[in-house]
């Protein structure tokens, strides 16, 4: 696939909108169980923070929820648009519905990957944040000419071609791009940022707290603030009888 040719054909386009991102918010709960007081907890969390990779951004005013994704190396399999040797991207979705589809899929991947499944449901707390993004160096993979290759861009488990596209976009200086979700059957739009400069604000526009329950049968997300529940059975993500694993 000549991704470079498609990028040249489409040209870089300005992209700007808002997106949602979900992060697990259990660090304070986890550390509190290891100490006897709030003072000890603060000290422990400071020690943990010092062991984390440093942010490449020189702007100290950027909220940690926005800068953290750029600090860490990729996952073992890389990501859909990044190899194991490239820096991580900031991923999100343009709608809560698409975001929950993506999050539920990875909760199942986490459950499947455990050496032994828990005897009860796995209960976790999460923060959903909204943030604005903006860049004149963008790409919209949900549009022509890229959409002609939708089956490749949304492959359920093979990331080889899309990782090559990601590498090509980096080399062309693209900072932010939009693409069709591979997990949302309604083909909602995801967003990815190569560069922290594509963030249009230095802190989240809004945050909400969510609770998640995961077991071998379903993933459930609940937000009491909005009285919303999203439920995904295991079969929701099945292809040929099993959930596809991320791979490159």
N, C-alpha and C positions, 0 to 999 in steps of 0.2 A: 504494500500500500504506500503510495507516494503522498504522505501527509504534508511534506513540505510544499508540494505543488498545490494542494488544497488550501493551505494557509496563504500562499501567495495569491491564489485565485480569489479567495474571500476577502483578503486584506484584514487588517486589525480593525475592530470596531469598538466604539466606546460602550462600556457596560456600567450600569449603575442601578441599584435597587436595594432591597433589604432581604436578609436571609435569617434563618433560624439555625441554631446549633445546639446540640445537647451534650452535656458533660456529666460524669458521675460526681456526686457531691458528698462523698462519705469519708474524706480524709480526716476531718475533725472528729467524726464519730469513731473512726478506727483508732486514732491516736489517743483519744480519751480513755479507751479501754486499757491502755498500757501504762497510765500514770495515775497518781493519787490526787492531783490538784490542777487547777487551771494554769497556775504558774509553770508547773512541770510540763503541761501540755504545750504551752507557748514555746518553751525552750526546745521541746522535741520537734515541733513543727519548724522552728527556725533551723535546726540541724538538718531536717529533711530537705528544706528549701536550699540549703547550701550544697547539697549533693546533686541537685538537679542541673541539667545543662543550662548554660547561660544563654540569654536571649541575644540574637544578632542585632536587634534593634537598639539604637542609641537613645531612643526616646523613653525615658523612665516613667512618663505619664500614661503610657498605654496600660490599660487594665490587664491583670494577669490572665484572665479568662480569654483574652484576645491574643496575647503574646505567647502563651504556653504552647499551642500547636506548632509554632515555628521553632520551638526549642528542642524537640525530640526527634530522634532518628526514625526512619520508617518502620513499619511492622515487618515481621519475618518474610512476608510475601510481597512487601512493598504495598502499593495501593493501585487503584485502577489506572491512575495517570502518573504514577511515580515508581521507579524501581527501588530495590533495596539499598542502592548506593546514592540515591538522590535525597535531598532534604525534603522534609514532610510538607504537606499542603494543609491549608485551613479549609475544611469541608463544611458545608451546610446545605440547607434546602430552602426553597422559596416559599414553601407552605409547611404548616405543622403536620398535615396528613402525610406528606412525602417524608418528612423528617422522622416520623414515628415508624413508617415502613422500614426505613434504613436502620433505625436504632433497634427495632425488634429483630431484624435479620441478624445483626451482630450480637444480640443477646443470646440467640439460639447458637450461633457459632461459638460463643464463650461457653455455653452449657455443654455443647457437644465435645469441646476441647478439654474439659476437665477429666482428670484421670479416673475419678469416681464421682458419680452424680450425688448431690446432697440428698439426704433422706426427706427433706421438706423443700418447699419453695424457696428460691433465692430472692430475697427482698432487698432492693437497693433504692437509694434516693438520687435524684438527678436535677440539674438545673438546665432549663431551656432558656437560652438568651437570644435576643434579636439584635442584629447589627447591620449597619449600612455599609455597602461597598461601592467603590467607584474607581474606574480606570479607563483611560483612553486607549490603553493597550490591552484590549480584550478580545475574546472569541465567543461565539454562540454556536455550540456544536449541535444544538437542536434545530438549526436552520440550514439551508443550502449553503455550500455544497456538502456539508458533513452529514446531514440527515439521510442522505442516500446510503450511508454505511451504518445505519442505526443498529443493525443486527450485530455488527462488530463492536460498536461503542457500548452496547448494553449486554454483551455476552455475560452469562451468569457466573462464569468461573475463570475464563481465559483472559488474562490481562496483557498478554504479550504485545498485541497490536496497539492497545490504548496506551501502554507505557511508552511505546515508540512515539506515539502522537504527543504524549506529555513531554518527552524529551525534545521533540521538534518545536513545541510551543515555547519551551524554555529558551531554546536557542534563538527564536525569533523575538524574544523579549516580551512575550505576553505575560501580563501580571495577574489577570483574572479571567475565568471563563465559566460558561453555563453549559449544562449537558442534561440529557434525559436520564432519570433514575432507572437503574436496572432492577430495583426491588419493588417499585411502586407500579402496580398494574395499570394505574391511570396515567402513567408516563409523566409524572410530575417532574419539575426541574430542580436539579441540584446546582450548587455553585462551589467552585474551588478557587482558592487564591494561592498563587505561587509566592507572592511577596506581601509582606505586612503593610507596605505602602498602599495597597489596594483597599485597605480599610478606610472608610470615610469618617470614622469617629474613633476616639481613643478609649471609649468605654461602651458597654452594652447599652442599647437604647432601652431595653426592658428585660427583666428576668422573671421567670416563674418556676415554682418548685413542683416536681413531679415524683411520683412513687411508681416503682416497677416491681412486678412479680414475674419470675421466670421459673418454669419447670419444663419437663420433657414434652408437654402437650401444648402449652401456649405461653405467650408473653402478653402481659397486660400493663399498660401505662395509664395512670390516673392523675389528673390535676384537680385538686379540690377547689382551687381558686376559680377555675372556669367550669367546674362541674363536667369535665370531659373525661371519657374513658375510651381508650383504643385497645382493642383485643385482637391478637393475631394467633390463630391456631398454627400448629407445626405444619399442617398441610398447605398453609397459605404460601409458603416459600418452596414447597417440594417441586422438584423436577425429576421425572422418572423414579419417583418413590423416595427420594432423599433430598436434603438441602444441599445445594452446591457449595463447595468450599472455595474461599478466595484463593487464587493461585496465579502464578505468572509463568 
